[in-house]
Amino acid sequence: MAKSSLGRLSISEMRKLINKKAGIEVAHNLAEDNPTEVKEWIPTGSRWLDSIICRGRLAGIPVGKVTEIAGLEATGKSFMAAQVAANAQKLGIDVVYFDSESALDPEFLVKAGCDIDRLLYVQAQSVEFVLETIEELLVNNESRMLFIWDSLALTPAISDIEGDFNPLSSMAVKARILAKGMSKLTIPIANSQSTFLVLNQLKTNITRSPSEALTTPYMTPGGKAMVYAYSLRVWLTGRKAKASFITDDKGFRIGSEVKVKLEKSRFGTAGRQCNFKILWGERIGVQDEESWLEAIKSSKNLRQKGGWYELVYEDGSADKFQSTKWTTKLEDEKFRNRVMGIMDEEIIMKFENRSGNASDFYESE
């Protein structure tokens, strides 16, 4: 290769040279608009969860990135995905929903707030089909899209469909396909400001190392390539106790309590946790406002005396209430704004400023 006579190049000149060689814009000025920066977030439906995803700000599912929501059975993965889909539509983002279980009820989506006329439903025939379809849509569609894959764990590879039922005959095939697929899709997803939300299952971590099984009791299907591709991993678990269920006035179960942990976060918040309840009866989605009381209990601006609470305002005045009247109190704009301000202070700013005890923010061992 002959040496150029251009002499020493500036950063700007090198950027132009690289982009000319690539034929497209691949070299960017990070001080200007670029595909690696998260410019927008899709709300999850839980303000508490949105508050712990990114350091120093209220966030959500990062646009332009790959996110995993994985959970145990009946912990609300599909319910949360439906709420994310509804919130994406409100932001003008097209939703493409890949379903491997053929179990998505249109009424369920409507209750979650989705406009099903603006949602593209696709049966996930195989892993290859899902990845190839995403690639095709990214190439031919200029609008921003949210791809929801429900779920990776239950989508077969083509060799699984055409082969026998012996698991050894197709061992690690899905992981290899995903490794290749994500290496092709990650940059196009970022460049188009689209979002890939992968739903997955938490499986018991069967390992030869007892110590590892204690520290990491769960794993997810898909192989290591997916773990590296995710910018955010949200894991959902729940209790089996009767107290974890939400019941109506007749005792019928209409929801359940969910514990949330950020298993991975490229936004500086891995290991943080929160909890809330998800409704799956007449109303669908996260019981968001009801969780705010638990979220601010550590604040000095919330005092508890027996069955009564006092919310302290910035001027020193206080508002007295009982927990049973919490959602009613939130209808008052002054009370609501004060609660959200305390949430931002306790959950976002204290973590950002490293004030208080670190154990208050992370999963207890």
C-alpha positions, 0 to 999 in steps of 0.5 A: 500500500502506497503511503499518502502524501496528505500529511498529518490528518485532523480528526475531521479529515480522518472521519471524512476519509473513513466515511468515503471508504465505507460508502456510508457514514460510519465515523461520527463526531460524538459531540454531535448527533450520533447513533451510539447515544440514547436520545429517547426512552420508551416508558416501561409503565413503571415510573420506579423501574424507569427511575433506576435504569439510567444514572441521573435521569428518568429513562425506560427501554433505550431506543436504538438498543437491544433489551431483554425482559426475562422472567420466571413463569407468570411474572408478567413479561408479556404484560410489560411488553404490551405496555411498552408497545402502547407507550412506543405507539404514543411516541410515533414508533411502529410496533412489530410483534413476533409471537412464537406461542400464538397466544397473543390476545387482541383484547389483551393488547387493547386493554394494555393501551395498544392500537392494534390497527397500528401493530403488526403481528407476526408468527415467529416461525423460526429464529432465522425467520425472525432475524431475517424479517427484522433485517428486511424491515430495517433495510426497506422501512425508514420509520422507527420500529420497536421489534418485540420477540415473544419469546426467544426461548420458545422459538425453534431454529429451522433445524429444530423444526425439520429434525427429530426431538433429540436435543443433542442433535441440535445442541447450541444451534440457536446460540450460533444463529443468534451470534451471527444474527446479532452481529449483523443487526446491532448496528442497523438497529442503532442507525435506524433508531429502532429498538429490539425488545427480546422476551426470554425465560429464566431457567434454573442454572444447572452448573457443576459449580455449587458456588456459581449456582448460589450466586447465579441461580438463573440463566437465559436461553440464547447463548452468550452472544445475546448477553453481550448484545443486550444494553439492558437486561431486566429480570422479573421474579415473584413470590409464590405466597398467597400474599403476593397476589392482588385480589378483588373485593370478592377474593378473585386473583386479578394480579401479582407482585413482581420483583425486578432486578437489572441484571445488566445495564450499560447505563451504570445501574446494574444490580438495582432493584424495585418491585411493583404489582402487575394486573391481568384482570379487567385492567392490564399492566403495571400497577404503577402509582400504587408502588410509589409509596414503597419507593419513597419509604426511605425518605425523611420527607415521609414519616410513619406513625402507626397506620398513618403517614405524613408527607412533608412539603418543601415549606415544612407543612405536612399532609396526613393520610393512610395507605388505603387512601394513597391513590386518592391522595395522588389525585391532588396535583400538589401532593402528586408533584411532591411525591414525584419530586421525592421519588426523583430525589431518593431513587435518581439523585441519591444514587447519582450523588452516591449519598446514603447507603449503597445497600439501599440501592442494590439487590440484597444477597 
